[in-house]
Amino acid sequence: MAIEFELLRPEDKPALLGLPTPEYLAAVRASLEGLEYKVHVAADGEEFLRRFARVQYQVVVLEESAAGAAAGGDADVQNPLSDLQRMPMNLRRHAVVILVGKSFQSLNPMQAFQQSVHAVVNPTELSSFAQIVQKVAADSTLFLHIYRDTQQRIVTGKL
């Protein structure tokens, strides 16, 4: 299946969604579009990983149930969360990864750490998703500033 990619300008803010639940997808998409993100929706785990490999997404949102269903037994189903968790830091740290699931307490740092994501969000709080994304993105930028600066200096030969 061929994936259509739109051209992105340097000032664009791309976001990738892997949310199979239509209600979650609608709420998250509306919030991100309200924040002027260019939203791409992956139909399945395979498409998610292809898109993630081709675009440096600023925000990535996954659903816990999709990751759990893939890990639960069907070997043909790709689990994007576990694939992201296994990626080296330099391949995934450009994106703020948010995991949505009923078993999470929103913005619980220990649950986020356990899942190797920046934040976890309970679906009952999707009405505040825009504010959550802004907070998590700002925290990530502050936390990873030194890493990103060092990585850029290595690339440009200034280190």
Residue frames as a rotation matrix with the C-alpha (Angstrom) as fourth column:
MET 1
0.582 0.814 0.000 0.00
0.814 -0.582 0.000 0.00
0.000 0.000 -1.000 0.00
ALA 2
-0.349 -0.708 0.614 1.48
0.696 -0.634 -0.336 3.33
0.627 0.310 0.715 -1.09
ILE 3
0.158 0.314 -0.936 1.50
0.873 -0.487 -0.016 6.16
-0.460 -0.815 -0.351 1.41
GLU 4
0.405 0.006 0.914 0.93
0.584 -0.772 -0.253 9.71
0.704 0.636 -0.316 0.21
PHE 5
-0.113 -0.509 -0.853 3.24
0.928 -0.361 0.093 12.24
-0.356 -0.781 0.513 1.80
GLU 6
0.881 0.350 0.318 2.60
0.436 -0.861 -0.261 15.95
0.182 0.369 -0.911 1.70
LEU 7
-0.085 -0.932 0.351 5.47
0.562 -0.336 -0.756 18.38
0.822 0.133 0.553 1.41
LEU 8
0.665 0.222 -0.713 6.39
0.742 -0.312 0.594 20.01
-0.090 -0.924 -0.372 4.67
ARG 9
0.495 -0.495 0.714 7.92
-0.008 -0.824 -0.566 23.45
0.869 0.274 -0.412 5.02
PRO 10
-0.512 -0.797 -0.321 10.60
0.345 0.151 -0.926 24.11
0.786 -0.585 0.198 7.66
GLU 11
-0.778 0.231 0.584 8.12
-0.567 -0.659 -0.494 26.10
0.271 -0.716 0.643 9.76
ASP 12
0.210 0.888 -0.410 5.55
-0.526 0.456 0.718 23.28
0.825 0.065 0.562 9.76
LYS 13
-0.482 -0.239 0.843 4.93
-0.859 0.318 -0.401 21.30
-0.173 -0.917 -0.358 12.93
PRO 14
-0.190 0.427 -0.884 4.22
-0.540 0.707 0.457 17.69
0.820 0.564 0.096 11.91
ALA 15
-0.328 0.185 0.926 2.37
-0.855 0.360 -0.375 15.30
-0.402 -0.915 0.040 14.23
LEU 16
-0.584 0.085 -0.808 1.79
-0.436 0.806 0.400 11.57
0.685 0.586 -0.433 13.78
LEU 17
-0.112 0.655 0.747 -1.20
-0.970 0.092 -0.225 9.76
-0.216 -0.750 0.625 15.27
GLY 18
-0.714 -0.031 -0.699 -1.58
-0.229 0.954 0.192 6.03
0.662 0.297 -0.688 15.86
LEU 19
-0.758 0.541 0.364 -4.99
-0.470 -0.066 -0.880 6.01
-0.452 -0.839 0.304 17.51
PRO 20
-0.917 0.392 -0.075 -7.42
0.217 0.648 0.730 3.28
0.335 0.653 -0.679 16.41
THR 21
-0.297 0.850 -0.435 -10.27
0.869 0.052 -0.493 4.49
-0.396 -0.524 -0.754 18.66
PRO 22
-0.144 0.256 0.956 -12.26
0.794 -0.546 0.266 7.04
0.590 0.798 -0.125 16.59
GLU 23
0.863 0.504 -0.043 -13.25
0.418 -0.664 0.620 9.19
0.284 -0.553 -0.783 19.61
TYR 24
0.422 -0.796 -0.434 -9.64
0.481 -0.209 0.851 9.53
-0.769 -0.568 0.295 20.76
LEU 25
-0.398 -0.584 0.708 -8.48
0.899 -0.094 0.428 10.24
-0.183 0.806 0.562 17.22
ALA 26
0.270 0.594 0.758 -11.06
0.705 -0.658 0.265 12.99
0.655 0.463 -0.596 16.72
ALA 27
0.951 0.119 -0.285 -10.26
0.298 -0.599 0.743 14.71
-0.082 -0.791 -0.606 20.04
VAL 28
0.176 -0.970 -0.165 -6.48
0.515 -0.052 0.855 14.55
-0.839 -0.236 0.491 19.62
ARG 29
-0.314 -0.263 0.912 -6.61
0.947 -0.149 0.283 15.60
0.062 0.953 0.296 15.97
ALA 30
0.600 0.620 0.506 -8.80
0.566 -0.776 0.279 18.62
0.566 0.119 -0.816 16.75
SER 31
0.844 -0.329 -0.425 -6.48
0.255 -0.450 0.856 19.68
-0.473 -0.830 -0.296 19.59
LEU 32
-0.127 -0.978 0.163 -3.33
0.630 0.047 0.775 19.39
-0.766 0.202 0.610 17.48
GLU 33
-0.166 0.133 0.977 -4.88
0.917 -0.344 0.202 21.14
0.363 0.930 -0.065 14.48
GLY 34
0.868 0.495 0.030 -5.93
0.428 -0.778 0.460 23.93
0.251 -0.386 -0.888 16.86
LEU 35
0.551 -0.769 -0.324 -2.25
0.098 -0.326 0.940 24.27
-0.829 -0.550 -0.105 17.79
GLU 36
0.677 -0.156 -0.719 -1.43
-0.700 -0.438 -0.564 24.43
-0.227 0.885 -0.406 14.04
TYR 37
-0.367 -0.716 0.594 0.22
-0.353 0.698 0.623 21.03
-0.861 0.018 -0.509 13.76
LYS 38
-0.088 0.272 -0.958 0.12
-0.956 0.248 0.158 19.24
0.281 0.930 0.238 10.41
VAL 39
-0.024 0.204 0.979 -1.52
-0.706 0.689 -0.161 15.99
-0.708 -0.695 0.127 11.46
HIS 40
-0.351 -0.087 -0.932 -0.83
-0.751 0.621 0.225 12.66
0.559 0.779 -0.284 9.77
VAL 41
0.307 0.539 0.785 -2.84
-0.851 0.525 -0.027 9.60
-0.427 -0.659 0.619 10.75
ALA 42
-0.749 -0.571 -0.336 -1.36
-0.653 0.722 0.229 6.10
0.112 0.391 -0.914 10.41
ALA 43
0.229 0.899 -0.373 -3.85
-0.811 0.388 0.438 3.37
0.539 0.202 0.818 9.56
ASP 44
0.949 0.016 -0.315 -1.77
0.123 0.902 0.414 0.62
0.291 -0.431 0.854 11.19
GLY 45
0.704 -0.706 -0.070 1.56
0.058 -0.041 0.997 -0.10
-0.707 -0.707 0.012 12.88
GLU 46
0.048 -0.699 0.713 3.41
0.906 0.331 0.264 -0.70
-0.421 0.634 0.649 9.64
GLU 47
0.378 0.159 0.912 2.31
0.664 -0.733 -0.148 2.61
0.644 0.662 -0.383 8.15
PHE 48
0.999 -0.020 -0.043 3.12
0.020 -0.641 0.767 4.33
-0.042 -0.767 -0.640 11.44
LEU 49
0.387 -0.921 0.041 6.73
0.358 0.191 0.914 3.13
-0.850 -0.339 0.404 11.33
ARG 50
-0.029 -0.367 0.930 7.14
0.999 -0.038 0.017 4.01
0.029 0.930 0.367 7.64
ARG 51
0.673 0.333 0.660 5.90
0.364 -0.926 0.096 7.53
0.644 0.176 -0.745 8.26
PHE 52
0.939 -0.320 -0.128 8.01
0.009 -0.350 0.937 7.92
-0.344 -0.881 -0.326 11.41
ALA 53
0.185 -0.927 0.327 11.14
0.712 0.356 0.605 6.88
-0.677 0.121 0.726 9.51
ARG 54
-0.093 -0.185 0.978 10.57
0.961 -0.275 0.039 9.50
0.262 0.944 0.203 6.79
VAL 55
0.279 0.289 0.916 9.52
0.115 -0.957 0.267 12.60
0.953 0.030 -0.300 8.71
GLN 56
-0.790 -0.515 -0.332 10.90
0.423 -0.066 -0.904 14.21
0.443 -0.855 0.270 11.86
TYR 57
0.226 0.969 0.095 7.62
0.435 -0.188 0.881 14.49
0.872 -0.158 -0.464 13.71
GLN 58
-0.537 -0.356 0.765 7.47
-0.432 -0.663 -0.612 16.93
0.724 -0.659 0.202 16.60
VAL 59
-0.315 0.527 0.789 4.58
-0.870 0.173 -0.462 15.12
-0.380 -0.832 0.404 18.32
VAL 60
-0.624 0.166 -0.764 3.65
-0.291 0.857 0.424 11.44
0.725 0.487 -0.486 18.19
VAL 61
-0.279 0.619 0.734 0.51
-0.932 0.008 -0.361 10.11
-0.230 -0.785 0.575 19.88
LEU 62
-0.691 0.024 -0.723 -0.15
-0.245 0.932 0.265 6.40
0.680 0.360 -0.638 20.34
GLU 63
0.321 0.848 0.422 -2.92
-0.847 0.059 0.528 4.45
0.422 -0.527 0.738 22.00
GLU 64
-0.422 -0.498 0.758 -2.14
-0.845 0.519 -0.129 1.91
-0.329 -0.694 -0.640 24.71
SER 65
0.362 0.649 0.669 -4.74
-0.354 0.760 -0.546 -0.58
-0.862 -0.039 0.505 23.48
ALA 66
0.877 -0.100 -0.469 -3.19
-0.450 0.168 -0.877 -0.70
0.167 0.981 0.103 20.00
ALA 67
-0.139 -0.990 0.002 0.22
-0.872 0.121 -0.474 -1.42
0.469 -0.068 -0.880 21.47
GLY 68
-0.370 0.045 0.928 -1.22
-0.727 0.608 -0.319 -4.02
-0.579 -0.792 -0.192 23.83
ALA 69
0.706 0.690 0.162 -3.22
-0.402 0.578 -0.711 -5.76
-0.583 0.437 0.685 21.11
ALA 70
0.602 -0.559 -0.570 -0.15
-0.601 0.152 -0.784 -6.05
0.526 0.815 -0.245 18.92
ALA 71
-0.463 -0.835 0.296 1.91
-0.820 0.277 -0.501 -7.41
0.336 -0.475 -0.813 21.79
GLY 72
-0.027 0.587 0.809 -0.91
-0.865 0.392 -0.313 -9.72
-0.500 -0.709 0.497 22.85
GLY 73
0.050 0.019 0.999 -0.36
-0.039 0.999 -0.017 -12.43
-0.998 -0.038 0.050 20.34
ASP 74
0.899 0.309 0.309 -0.85
0.273 0.155 -0.949 -11.62
-0.341 0.938 0.055 16.67
ALA 75
0.026 -0.999 0.020 2.66
0.553 0.031 0.832 -11.89
-0.833 -0.010 0.554 15.24
ASP 76
-0.186 -0.054 0.981 1.56
0.968 -0.180 0.173 -10.24
0.167 0.982 0.085 11.99
VAL 77
0.814 0.516 0.266 0.53
0.448 -0.850 0.279 -7.04
0.370 -0.108 -0.923 13.78
GLN 78
-0.237 -0.934 0.266 3.27
0.546 -0.355 -0.759 -4.44
0.803 -0.034 0.594 14.21
ASN 79
0.578 0.349 -0.737 3.58
0.815 -0.291 0.501 -2.78
-0.039 -0.891 -0.453 17.63
PRO 80
0.419 -0.440 0.795 4.73
0.306 -0.755 -0.579 0.80
0.855 0.486 -0.181 17.02
LEU 81
0.828 -0.105 0.550 5.26
-0.517 -0.520 0.680 1.54
0.215 -0.848 -0.485 20.72
SER 82
0.730 -0.595 0.335 7.67
0.177 0.638 0.749 -1.34
-0.660 -0.488 0.571 21.28
ASP 83
0.421 -0.590 0.689 9.46
0.880 0.082 -0.467 -0.47
0.219 0.803 0.554 18.03
LEU 84
0.579 -0.186 0.794 9.86
-0.099 -0.983 -0.158 3.14
0.809 0.013 -0.587 19.19
GLN 85
0.901 -0.203 0.385 11.08
-0.396 -0.018 0.918 1.98
-0.179 -0.979 -0.097 22.60
ARG 86
0.598 -0.693 0.403 13.85
0.573 0.721 0.389 -0.08
-0.560 -0.002 0.828 20.97
MET 87
0.692 -0.335 0.639 15.06
0.483 -0.442 -0.756 2.74
0.536 0.832 -0.144 18.71
PRO 88
-0.337 -0.865 -0.373 18.29
0.930 -0.246 -0.272 4.53
0.144 -0.438 0.887 19.60
MET 89
0.037 0.361 -0.932 17.82
0.650 -0.717 -0.252 7.92
-0.759 -0.596 -0.261 21.22
ASN 90
-0.679 -0.396 -0.618 19.09
-0.104 -0.782 0.615 9.87
-0.727 0.482 0.490 18.21
LEU 91
-0.922 0.362 0.139 16.36
0.244 0.260 0.934 8.36
0.302 0.895 -0.328 16.00
ARG 92
-0.091 0.979 -0.180 13.41
0.815 0.177 0.552 9.18
0.573 -0.097 -0.814 18.25
ARG 93
-0.297 -0.055 -0.953 14.24
0.857 -0.455 -0.241 12.14
-0.420 -0.889 0.182 20.46
HIS 94
-0.982 0.031 0.189 13.09
0.075 -0.847 0.526 14.67
0.176 0.531 0.829 17.87
ALA 95
-0.239 0.971 -0.014 9.53
-0.052 0.002 0.999 13.66
0.970 0.240 0.050 18.75
VAL 96
-0.672 0.247 0.699 7.50
-0.735 -0.105 -0.670 14.15
-0.092 -0.963 0.252 21.90
VAL 97
-0.638 0.405 -0.654 5.81
-0.017 0.842 0.539 10.76
0.769 0.355 -0.531 22.36
ILE 98
-0.540 0.587 0.603 2.49
-0.833 -0.270 -0.483 10.69
-0.121 -0.763 0.635 24.19
LEU 99
-0.879 0.244 -0.409 0.65
0.142 0.954 0.263 7.49
0.455 0.173 -0.874 25.09
VAL 100
-0.340 0.863 0.374 -3.14
-0.899 -0.415 0.139 7.52
0.276 -0.289 0.917 25.61
GLY 101
-0.524 0.183 -0.832 -4.71
0.083 0.983 0.164 4.78
0.848 0.017 -0.530 27.71
LYS 102
0.467 0.852 0.237 -7.36
-0.252 -0.129 0.959 4.06
0.848 -0.507 0.154 30.32
SER 103
0.616 -0.253 -0.746 -4.85
0.697 0.616 0.367 2.52
0.367 -0.746 0.556 32.73
PHE 104
-0.438 -0.883 0.165 -2.88
0.736 -0.458 -0.498 5.76
0.515 -0.097 0.851 33.03
GLN 105
0.473 0.385 -0.793 -3.11
0.710 -0.700 0.083 8.72
-0.523 -0.602 -0.604 35.35
SER 106
0.793 -0.117 0.598 -2.51
0.446 -0.556 -0.701 11.75
0.415 0.823 -0.389 33.13
LEU 107
0.471 -0.732 0.492 0.99
-0.417 -0.676 -0.607 13.20
0.777 0.081 -0.624 33.30
ASN 108
0.919 -0.214 0.330 2.19
-0.208 0.448 0.870 10.58
-0.334 -0.868 0.367 35.79
PRO 109
0.345 -0.855 -0.388 5.98
-0.936 -0.283 -0.210 10.69
0.070 0.435 -0.898 35.32
MET 110
-0.405 -0.517 0.754 6.61
-0.602 0.772 0.206 7.16
-0.689 -0.371 -0.623 36.59
GLN 111
0.394 0.609 0.689 4.08
0.220 0.665 -0.713 5.63
-0.893 0.432 0.128 34.20
ALA 112
0.913 -0.122 -0.389 5.59
-0.401 -0.439 -0.804 7.65
-0.073 0.890 -0.449 31.34
PHE 113
-0.037 -0.996 0.077 9.09
-0.984 0.050 0.169 6.52
-0.173 -0.070 -0.983 32.30
GLN 114
-0.195 0.035 0.980 7.94
-0.234 0.969 -0.081 2.89
-0.952 -0.246 -0.180 32.48
GLN 115
0.653 0.540 0.531 6.57
0.399 0.351 -0.847 3.14
-0.644 0.765 0.014 28.93
SER 116
-0.415 -0.903 0.112 9.62
0.681 -0.227 0.697 5.11
-0.604 0.365 0.709 27.61
VAL 117
0.088 0.487 0.869 7.43
0.839 -0.506 0.199 8.00
0.536 0.712 -0.453 26.51
HIS 118
-0.765 -0.386 0.515 7.32
0.149 -0.884 -0.442 11.68
0.626 -0.262 0.734 27.41
ALA 119
-0.688 0.599 0.410 3.81
-0.703 -0.408 -0.582 11.59
-0.181 -0.689 0.702 28.84
VAL 120
-0.811 0.581 -0.064 0.79
0.553 0.798 0.241 9.41
0.191 0.160 -0.968 29.44
VAL 121
-0.771 0.628 0.106 -2.77
-0.634 -0.773 -0.028 10.70
0.064 -0.089 0.994 29.18
ASN 122
-0.672 0.671 0.314 -6.01
0.396 0.684 -0.613 9.18
-0.626 -0.287 -0.725 30.40
PRO 123
-0.682 0.416 0.601 -8.77
0.619 -0.110 0.778 9.48
0.390 0.903 -0.182 27.76
THR 124
0.321 0.838 -0.441 -11.02
0.947 -0.291 0.135 11.26
-0.015 -0.461 -0.887 30.28
GLU 125
0.244 -0.318 -0.916 -8.68
0.314 -0.868 0.384 14.25
-0.918 -0.382 -0.112 29.97
LEU 126
-0.363 -0.375 0.853 -8.55
0.907 0.067 0.416 14.51
-0.213 0.924 0.316 26.17
SER 127
0.701 0.643 0.308 -10.58
0.683 -0.729 -0.034 17.73
0.203 0.234 -0.951 26.40
SER 128
0.831 -0.486 -0.272 -7.39
-0.236 -0.750 0.618 19.31
-0.504 -0.449 -0.738 27.83
PHE 129
0.591 -0.625 0.510 -5.09
0.723 0.691 0.009 17.67
-0.358 0.363 0.860 25.29
ALA 130
0.615 -0.372 0.696 -3.92
0.355 -0.657 -0.665 20.96
0.704 0.656 -0.272 23.72
GLN 131
0.679 -0.348 0.647 -2.66
-0.680 -0.632 0.373 22.24
0.279 -0.692 -0.665 27.08
ILE 132
0.759 -0.399 0.515 -1.09
-0.034 0.765 0.643 18.88
-0.650 -0.505 0.567 27.86
VAL 133
0.620 -0.534 0.575 0.83
0.776 0.310 -0.549 18.87
0.115 0.786 0.607 24.55
GLN 134
0.610 -0.387 0.691 2.08
-0.107 -0.905 -0.412 22.41
0.785 0.177 -0.594 25.13
LYS 135
0.708 -0.328 0.625 3.32
-0.689 -0.128 0.714 21.55
-0.154 -0.936 -0.316 28.63
VAL 136
0.704 -0.425 0.569 4.95
0.264 0.900 0.346 18.28
-0.659 -0.094 0.746 27.61
ALA 137
0.644 -0.467 0.606 6.62
0.654 -0.075 -0.753 19.82
0.397 0.881 0.257 24.54
ALA 138
0.624 -0.408 0.667 8.00
-0.458 -0.882 -0.110 22.71
0.633 -0.237 -0.737 26.62
ASP 139
0.696 -0.353 0.625 9.29
-0.521 0.352 0.778 20.32
-0.495 -0.867 0.061 29.29
SER 140
0.720 -0.409 0.561 10.91
0.576 0.803 -0.153 18.12
-0.389 0.433 0.813 26.63
THR 141
0.663 -0.467 0.585 12.60
0.280 -0.569 -0.773 21.08
0.694 0.676 -0.247 24.95
LEU 142
0.604 -0.415 0.680 14.01
-0.749 -0.588 0.306 22.24
0.273 -0.694 -0.666 28.27
PHE 143
0.685 -0.284 0.670 15.14
-0.290 0.738 0.609 18.75
-0.668 -0.612 0.423 29.31
LEU 144
0.550 -0.423 0.720 16.72
0.701 0.702 -0.123 17.79
-0.453 0.573 0.683 25.97
HIS 145
0.972 -0.151 -0.180 18.28
-0.214 -0.886 -0.411 21.17
-0.097 0.438 -0.894 25.14
ILE 146
0.186 -0.976 0.114 21.84
-0.747 -0.065 0.662 20.09
-0.639 -0.208 -0.741 25.99
TYR 147
-0.069 -0.158 0.985 21.48
0.307 0.936 0.171 16.78
-0.949 0.314 -0.016 24.14
ARG 148
0.722 0.433 0.539 20.13
0.630 -0.089 -0.772 18.46
-0.286 0.897 -0.337 21.00
ASP 149
0.848 -0.471 -0.242 22.74
-0.496 -0.866 -0.054 21.22
-0.184 0.166 -0.969 21.15
THR 150
-0.061 -0.904 0.424 25.57
-0.516 0.392 0.762 18.68
-0.855 -0.172 -0.490 21.47
GLN 151
0.126 0.190 0.974 24.13
0.597 0.770 -0.227 16.56
-0.793 0.609 -0.017 18.65
GLN 152
0.955 0.259 0.145 23.93
0.275 -0.588 -0.760 19.63
-0.111 0.766 -0.633 16.39
ARG 153
0.554 -0.818 -0.159 27.52
-0.737 -0.570 0.363 20.63
-0.387 -0.084 -0.918 17.22
ILE 154
-0.158 -0.573 0.804 28.73
-0.023 0.816 0.577 17.13
-0.987 0.073 -0.142 16.33
VAL 155
0.470 0.438 0.766 26.89
0.725 0.304 -0.618 17.26
-0.504 0.846 -0.174 13.00
THR 156
0.993 -0.050 0.105 28.34
0.018 -0.827 -0.562 20.67
0.115 0.560 -0.820 12.13
GLY 157
0.369 -0.921 -0.126 31.85
0.668 0.357 -0.653 19.69
0.646 0.157 0.747 13.24
LYS 158
0.191 -0.246 0.950 32.04
-0.385 -0.909 -0.158 22.24
0.903 -0.336 -0.269 16.06
LEU 159
0.745 0.043 0.665 32.71
-0.657 0.219 0.722 19.70
-0.115 -0.975 0.191 18.78
